[in-house]
Amino acid sequence: MLNLKKRLMEGRTSSRYISPQGTEVTILFSSENPSLIGQTIHTQAIEISPKGIRLEIDHEISINSVLDIAVKVNGNERAYHLTGNVRWRVPTICDNHYQIGLILRERNDIRSDLKAWKANFKYNFTYEEAI
């Protein structure tokens, strides 16, 4: 009940999950940060949901930037091509590292696996629910 109340107060419509597995994120396009294109980010701790992803990166990405990414989770052969808008960014205690909240959205002009990401989310991944 507490988790539902917290999600409603934060405006969340789905549960978030913490991955105990490594997650590889490749940035395919960045509207505000072209230097990031083609970079692969290996995340240690990540929150992930059918509607969004929380990443830790070593670049200061502008809020409202559009990112096209490919997400591959260890143990799953499929890479999901997703698009999202950077909703928030906070610095971490490590120098030049940031956590960003990426809100996923559909895109019609390029390949998007958002529908498959949402449909397969609980079946393909093993996660612990975030509090």
Backbone torsions as a table, in degrees:
resi	resn	phi	psi	omega
1	MET	NA	-41.3	179.9
2	LEU	-60.9	-41.5	179.5
3	ASN	-62.5	-42.6	178.0
4	LEU	-62.5	-44.3	179.0
5	LYS	-61.7	-43.5	179.1
6	LYS	-63.1	-44.0	178.9
7	ARG	-60.9	-42.1	-179.8
8	LEU	-65.6	-40.1	179.3
9	MET	-67.6	-31.8	179.8
10	GLU	-88.3	-3.0	-179.9
11	GLY	80.6	18.2	-179.1
12	ARG	-85.8	143.3	178.2
13	THR	-113.2	-4.5	177.1
14	SER	-142.9	157.8	178.7
15	SER	-69.9	152.0	174.3
16	ARG	-106.3	152.7	-177.8
17	TYR	-130.6	145.1	175.9
18	ILE	-101.0	128.3	-178.2
19	SER	-90.1	125.6	173.7
20	PRO	-81.4	-6.4	-178.2
21	GLN	-97.3	163.0	172.9
22	GLY	-75.1	143.7	178.3
23	THR	-126.9	127.7	-179.4
24	GLU	-102.6	125.7	179.6
25	VAL	-121.3	123.1	176.0
26	THR	-108.2	127.6	177.8
27	ILE	-85.2	117.7	-178.8
28	LEU	-92.4	-30.5	-179.9
29	PHE	-155.9	142.0	175.2
30	SER	-138.7	118.5	-175.2
31	SER	-63.8	-33.3	-175.5
32	GLU	-110.1	-6.0	-173.5
33	ASN	-137.7	71.9	-176.5
34	PRO	-61.8	-20.3	179.3
35	SER	-68.4	-14.2	-178.8
36	LEU	-87.5	-12.8	-174.6
37	ILE	-60.6	129.5	178.5
38	GLY	85.5	-4.2	179.8
39	GLN	-78.4	144.8	175.7
40	THR	-107.7	130.9	179.9
41	ILE	-113.7	122.0	175.0
42	HIS	-96.6	118.9	-177.0
43	THR	-96.4	146.3	176.6
44	GLN	-94.3	-57.7	178.6
45	ALA	-119.7	130.3	-175.3
46	ILE	-144.7	141.2	169.8
47	GLU	-102.6	140.1	-172.6
48	ILE	-145.9	145.5	177.4
49	SER	-148.0	172.6	176.8
50	PRO	-62.5	-20.6	-175.4
51	LYS	-111.7	-5.4	-177.5
52	GLY	-167.0	167.0	-179.7
53	ILE	-138.4	138.2	173.9
54	ARG	-108.6	119.5	-176.4
55	LEU	-117.3	151.0	169.4
56	GLU	-111.2	124.1	-176.2
57	ILE	-134.7	167.2	-179.0
58	ASP	-105.3	28.2	176.5
59	HIS	-132.3	146.2	176.5
60	GLU	-88.2	96.8	-178.3
61	ILE	-88.6	135.2	-178.2
62	SER	-66.5	140.4	173.9
63	ILE	-64.2	142.2	-176.2
64	ASN	77.3	2.1	173.7
65	SER	-62.7	147.5	173.0
66	VAL	-96.6	129.2	176.3
67	LEU	-120.8	129.4	167.6
68	ASP	-100.9	125.6	-174.9
69	ILE	-132.7	158.4	168.9
70	ALA	-115.6	126.8	-177.1
71	VAL	-114.3	126.8	176.9
72	LYS	-130.9	125.7	-179.8
73	VAL	-101.4	135.2	177.6
74	ASN	-52.7	137.1	179.7
75	GLY	89.5	-4.8	178.8
76	ASN	-125.8	123.2	-174.2
77	GLU	-74.8	-22.1	-174.5
78	ARG	-82.1	138.7	170.4
79	ALA	-103.8	132.3	179.5
80	TYR	-99.4	127.3	176.2
81	HIS	-93.2	117.0	-173.2
82	LEU	-130.7	155.7	175.5
83	THR	-124.1	141.4	177.8
84	GLY	-154.3	164.2	175.4
85	ASN	-107.0	136.6	177.4
86	VAL	-73.3	113.7	-176.6
87	ARG	-89.1	-36.0	-179.4
88	TRP	-151.3	161.2	179.4
89	ARG	-148.0	133.0	176.1
90	VAL	-135.3	142.3	176.1
91	PRO	-73.2	151.8	175.5
92	THR	-100.4	-179.7	179.0
93	ILE	-74.1	-16.7	176.2
94	CYS	-81.2	142.3	178.1
95	ASP	-60.6	135.8	175.1
96	ASN	58.1	29.4	174.0
97	HIS	-118.6	144.6	-177.4
98	TYR	-137.5	150.4	167.4
99	GLN	-105.3	136.9	178.6
100	ILE	-126.0	149.4	174.3
101	GLY	-106.2	118.9	-178.1
102	LEU	-108.5	117.7	178.1
103	ILE	-92.6	117.7	-175.7
104	LEU	-76.4	146.9	178.5
105	ARG	-148.1	159.9	178.4
106	GLU	-76.6	149.9	177.0
107	ARG	-141.2	132.3	-174.1
108	ASN	-96.8	-17.8	-174.2
109	ASP	-89.0	-8.7	175.6
110	ILE	-138.3	170.1	178.4
111	ARG	-61.0	133.6	177.6
112	SER	-137.4	133.3	177.7
113	ASP	-107.4	22.2	-175.4
114	LEU	-60.2	-43.1	179.8
115	LYS	-62.2	-43.6	178.8
116	ALA	-67.4	-38.8	177.8
117	TRP	-57.6	-47.6	-179.8
118	LYS	-67.7	-45.2	-176.0
119	ALA	-66.6	-36.2	-174.7
120	ASN	-97.4	0.5	-168.8
121	PHE	-53.1	-56.9	-176.1
122	LYS	-75.1	-19.7	-178.8
123	TYR	-84.8	-32.8	-173.8
124	ASN	-93.1	-20.8	-171.6
125	PHE	-121.5	149.6	175.4
126	THR	-109.7	114.4	-175.5
127	TYR	-135.8	156.1	168.5
128	GLU	-99.5	137.5	179.7
129	GLU	-69.9	134.1	178.4
130	ALA	-77.1	148.9	179.3
131	ILE	-87.9	NA	NA
